[in-house]
């Protein structure tokens, strides 16, 4: 009889220990299977042509709560009353909001007197009065009307805007167009996305087949040169986006697989610039400084639910030294 009782107790204890192990294991991974990503409070940094300041979109992050625990996804609480387009000095001082709306895929004109941007897949431009640090909203001009239009880019001579659009494409694919800065004389160039101009305003770099970067001569569109060769063994090994040419036209920086890389315009000297992770989904990820020495970028990871995520950093492309430009705090902010 005692032997039977002992056996029963051993079975009960074994079951309890097994259940306890399951509880411990579940405690290690209690996160619900919810597929959402953190949103960067800052995005689309663009260096002003004079180098005086940097513009960007910003929605202040008030707090983050963690209903499922600190190791799981969080809930971001934003101050949408203060959202908009902001400026900051290049040393990180004097953050100020100058427009109560965010400007998607915004880019300055070469003289800094206009800003082009996208709203509802249409391209617009708006005057910027630099002395007063404000936009003249009475003079907004719509430049693209048909199809879905993105990634406007001013030519260095200030005469043209290149962009990509699915206008007049039978299957909805995107092609590169150019137009005069008043929106007139639109002309189709070739298939591709995310165009940027060369310094002489005679050629474009762009993202083409299998997200490789190419160069096309506008005087002879059949003259196409492939710059990167990153996906030749596997067509989808790298996801390359947002090429940006340095002001001296010697280097192309671009976003690839969540970080920034650079390559000579000849296709030589490929090197990685950042290691922290860079936003590639919520706007333009980075911008060159006018002196070609630095890049401002949005440091970002989709799975980082902490306050250090989605902020702006500046990196020196030669030395690799960098510093954090903006923070998720409300100190020293004028609204």
N, C-alpha and C positions, 0 to 999 in steps of 0.2 A: 504493500500500500504506500509506504513512504517513497519507494522507488518511482511509482507512478506520479505522485505529486511533484516530486523533484523534476521529472521529465516534463510535466506540464509547465512548471515554472520556467524551465530553461527555454521552452518554446515561446512563452509569453515574452520573456526577456529578449530573445532573439528578434521577435517581431517588433518590439519597441525600439531596439537599437537600429533595426533596418529602417523603420519609420523616421527615427531621429536623423539618420544619415540623409534621408530624402529631404527632410526639412532644412538641414544645413546646406545641402546642394541647391535647393530652391532659393535659399537666402542669398547665395552667391550670385544668382542670376534672376532677380525678381522683375526685370524690366518687361513691360508689355510689348507685343510685336507690332508696334506702331511705326510706320515708315514715314517719318517727317525729318526735316533737317533744320538746323539753326539758321536764323536769318541775320546777315551782317548789318549792324546799325549804320555802318559807313559803306558807300560804294561809289563807283565811277569817279575816282580822283583824276583831275585834269590840271596840269601845271599851266599857269597863265603864261603867255608868250614872253612877257618881260622878265619872268622868273620871280616876280614880287610876291606872289601868293599862289595857293592851290585851291581850286574849287572842287566840291564833292557833294554828293547827296548824303543826308544824315537824318535819321530818326532817333532821338535820344532813348537809350535803354535805361528805364527806371529801375528794374529789378528782374531777377530770375528766380522762379520757385521750382521746387523739385518734388512733385506729388508722388513720384515712384521711387524716390531716393536719389542721392547725389550722383550715383553711378549710372543713372538712366537719363532719358531725355528730360529736358526741362521745359518750362513755360516762360517765354519772354514777355515782359510787360513794357510796352513802348509808350512814350509820350508823343502821341500823334499830333497834338496841338503845336508841337515845335518842329515837325517834320519840314523838310524843304531843301533848298540848295544853299550851301554854306561856303564860306571862305576861311582859310587859316593861313597865317604867316608861315614861311618855310621853316621857322624854328619852333613851331608848335604853339605860338602865342596868338592871342586875339582871335579866337574862334567866333565867328559872327554869321548869323543867318541873313541872307540878302533877298531870299525869294521863298514864299511859303509853299512851294510845290517842288517836287523832285523833277530833275531833267534827265530823261533816259537817253543813254548813249550820247551824251553831250560832248561837244568839241568846240574849242575857240577858233575864231578866224585868225589868220596869221598876224593881223594888226591888233587883235584883241578887242575890236569894236563890236563884234557880233558873237553870238553863240548859236550853233545849230544843235538840234535835238530831235528826238523821236517821241511822238505821242500818238497812241492808237495806230501804230504802223504807218504813220504819215510823218514826213520830215518838215520841220519848221526852222525858222531862224528868228532871233530876237536881238535888238541892239543892247549893248552893254556900255553904260556910262561909267568909265573907270574912275573918274575923279570923284564921283558920288557913290561908287560901288553899288550900283543898282541897274536893273533891267528896265527898259522902256517898253512896257506891256501894250502900249497903244500902237506900236509899230511891228507887231508880230506878223511874219509873213509865212504862209504855207507854201512849200516848194514842191512837194510830191503828193499827188492826189489818187493815183490808181495803183492797185495791188498793195502788197505789204512791203514796206520800205524801211531799211535799217542801215546802220553804220555809216552815217555821213562823214566825209573827210574832205576838208578844204585843201586845195592845191596851194603850194607855197607861194605862187604868184598871185593868189587871191582871186583868180578868175573863175575857178571851177569848183564844183563839189562832186566827188565820186560817192557812190552808194551802192548797196545791193538791193534788188527788188525781184519779186516774182511777177511783176507786171508783164502781161502778154505772153506768159509761158504756159504752154498747153497743159503741162502736168503739174504746175505750181512750183517748179524749181526756181532757184535763185540765180540771177545773173548780175553782172556788174554793169552799171550805167554811169554816165557823167552828165552834168547839167551846168549851165551857167549859174552864178550865185543868186540870180533872181528867179531861178527855177525854169528858165526857158531853154530851148534847144537841147532837150534830152536826147541822148544817143546811147544805143546799146553797144557794149564793148565785147564781152564774152561771158561764158559760164564761170561762176565763182562767187566768193563772199569776202566781206571784210577788207575792202580795198584801202591802200595807203599810197601816197604819192612819193615819187622821188623828188629830190631837191630842185631839179630843173623843170618839174611839172610836166615831163614828157613821157613818163612811164609810171606804172602802178605795180606794187607788190600786192598779192592777194592770196587767199586760201582756196585751193582748188581740189582736184580729185584726191581722194583718200587723205584729206586734210593736210596735204603737203603745201608748202609755200612756193609760189611762182612769181615771175616777173613778166610783164607784157609791155611792149613798146606801143604807145598809142598811135604813132605814125604808121606802124605796121603790126596790127594785132595778131598776125600769124607768127610773129617773132616772139616766142614764149620760151622762157628759160626757167627750168626747175631749180630752186634754190636749196630746199631741204630734201633729204632722201631717208626719212625716218621710218617709213612704212613699206619698204620694198620687199622685205621677207614676210611681213604680216601686214595686210592692208589696214588693220585696225589696232596696231600695236600702240600708237600714240594718237592722242586727240589734240591737234594743234589749232590754236585760235588767236585772234586779236594781234596780228603782227603790227609792230610800231617801229618806224624807221627813226634812227637817231637824227638830230638836226644836221649833223655833218654828213649824213647819208652813208656812213661806213658800216653801221651795224643794224641788224634787225633784232629787236627783242620780241618775244612771243610767249603766250601761255601754252603750256603743254602738260597734261596729266597732273594738274593741280600745283604747278610751280612755274616760275619764269625762267626762260632760257634765252640765250643770244647766239647769233651766228653772223658772220660777215656777209655782206651782200653778194659775195662771190660764192657762198656756200661753204666756206672754210671756217675753222675755229668755233665749232659748236661747244658751248659751255653752259652749265647750270648757274643761274644767278641766285635764286632763293631756295630755301629749304623748309621754311615755316608753313608752307601752304598758302595758296593765293586764290581769291574768289574768281571764278570763271563763269558764273551764272547770273549774278545780280547786277550786271552793268559792266562797263569797261573795267578790266582788272588793274590797269596800271597806266602810268604816263611818264615819259622822259622829261628831265629838266632841260631847259633851253641850252645849258652849257654842256649837255651830253654826259655829265659826270654821274648823275644820280637818277634813280627811278623811284617814284612814289607808287605804292601798291596797297591793296586791301588784303591784309593777312586774314586767312579764313580757312576753317575746316567745317565740313557739314556736320560732323559728330561732336564738335566742341561746344558744350553748353555752359561755358564759363565766361566771365566778364572780359577776359583778354582776347576774345574772338571777335572778328569782324571790325578791326581797327586799322588805321593807316600807319604804314611804316615807310621810311626812306632808306634806300640802300645805295651805297657808292659802288658802281659797277666795276671799278678798277680794283679797289681794296677789299670790297666785301663788307666793310664796316656799315653798320646800320643803327638807326634809332627810331623809337616809337614816336610818331607824330601826334596821334590823337588817342584818347582814352574813353572808356565808357563811364565817365563821371560828368557831373554838372558843374565842376569847379571852373571858375574863370570863363564862363560862357555867357555871352550876351545874346538875348533872343529878341 
